[in-house]
Amino acid sequence: MKNSHYQELMTNLETLGLNHMREYVPNYIEVANREELSLTEALLELTRREVDHQNKQKMNRVVARARFPKRTSLEEFDFAFQPSINKREVLDLKHMGFVEKHENLVFIGSPGVGKTHLTIALGIEACRQGYRTLFITCHELLLRLRTAYEKGTLERVLNRYARYDVLIIDEIGYLPIHKQEADLFFQLLAMRYEHRSTIITTNIVLSRWGELFQSPEIAAAILDRLVHHVKVFKITGKSYRMRDKI
């Protein structure tokens, strides 16, 4: 009889989708008997483990939808190697006050100094705190906007990108930007202005964005929306990729 009850329990857990609990039950029955746990104590421990597991699974799905190329954290960042960065100021960003204030972040520096590491870490933290987040390279973003324009679906695509609480645009300045693309980029930033937070990494100082966007007028309009509410971090250190060779 006991064996049939055990099998029914395992079947019920599977039916309810409590698969993590189902995997843990066999060993936990012995623990509960040995420690003479009450039914309430045993169920509390089992449900805690299941809730933790489901929260982790949910978080994994949210992070996957944000399309980060890898996972990083602020704790992993070597601030000692990049003393030009104000560590306290960067760590304070974890509280996401800049998102609540609809402020933008701009990380400027040569390739390899850690700009993308920091933005991914902040993006993952934003996901943890329930903010809808997307990571995308500038090249891919402009390609998608240009394709949408050509297909007549630009408004829908712009609205989709405009709705993200945190939009991370990586690698601005690594590839040429044509005038039509600059116009589309401006439209997106104008829609997000004072409504959402945009995080940008670039290897081009802001004073040279007129060259980057091939139009001083468009660059000025873009910067007007971008830097009105902004925190700028200029990283002047060496490349992490060269650290072991130095």
Buried (B, 14 or more C-beta within 10 A) or exposed (E): EEEEEEEEEBEEBEEEEBEBBBBBBEEBEEEBEEEEBEEEEBEEBBEEBBEEBBEEEEEEEBBEEBEBEEEBEBEEBEBEBBEEBEEEEBEEBBEBEBBEEBBBBBBBBEEBBBBBBBBBBBBBBBBBBEBBBBBBBBBBBBEBBBEBBEEEEBEEBBEEBBBBBBBBBBBBBBEEBEEEBBBBBBBBBBBBBEEBBBBBBBBBEBEEBBEBBBBEEBBEBBBEBBEEBBBBBEBEBBBBEEEEEE
